[in-house]
């Protein structure tokens, strides 16, 4: 990277990224698709890409079909600990109106409006204890952002229930980043089940943030 002038490339890329972000905010750039990058920093040997990049949900040029899909997108945040609440806050900030539910087993959170939990105005969406309680009619694709634990064998029943309800899953479980290493049989089961249901399971590997 040093030999290729990484610093210069990095600085120019940062400038371009900020320019795109400003354009999206002003409305002069209209996003057609989103790239979800859940890492705060993507580390490389000689430099790191800062968090500004995860704020740019650019722009795949997906055409009308993708635009219509995004209009009907339904997001659920599953697990409302410190990480889950930050995820919920960012979803509300960058994808307003797309969150259709939030799931947590904490009795002190169940029944509360999600806006109350993240310090914004009420949204009319209450936290529920089960994904089966989330109203999802007319929404597709369905995506659940799962943030409950690190042990894949422990969280797999949660993910399996989400998949069974038609959700693609993005999970903070770091063991899901490459599950074939430690859990080859479970990884095969997960892959097979997701294919049967026509959805996707992705491990972002950011827990505990």
Secondary structure, 3 states (H helix, E strand, C coil): CCCCCHHHHHHHHHHHHHHHHHHHHHCCCCCCCCCCCCCCCEECCCCEECHHHHHCCCCCCCHHHHHHHHHCCEEEEECCCHHHHHHHHHHHHHCCCCEEEEECCCCCCCCCEHHHHHCCCCCCCECECCHHHCCCCCCCCEEEEECCCCCHHHHHHHHHHHHHCCCEEEECCHHHCCCCCCCHHHHHHHHHHHHHHCCCEEECCCCCC
